[in-house]
Amino acid sequence: MNNTSHYPEFEYAAPTLNKFIEASGIFTILLTSGAIIHFRPENSASFRQWLTEHAVEDIRSATTAVTS
């Protein structure tokens, strides 16, 4: 597990992230404050893994689980 609370070139710490969805390499992220931000990382797979390791919910996976 990656214990780093910040991802390189991303200004928000993991504990401030609530949920995310990704399309075409652009991540739309809901912060715990209620704000919505967008981020395009150099490596989408690495950023997604970092989010997963920090228990940030993938909205698409949550939606799929509910409708299955």
Secondary structure, DSSP 4 states (H G I P E B T S, - for coil): ----SB-TT--SBGGGEEEEEEETTEEEEEETTS-EEEE--S-HHHHHHHHHHTT-EEHHHHHHHHH-
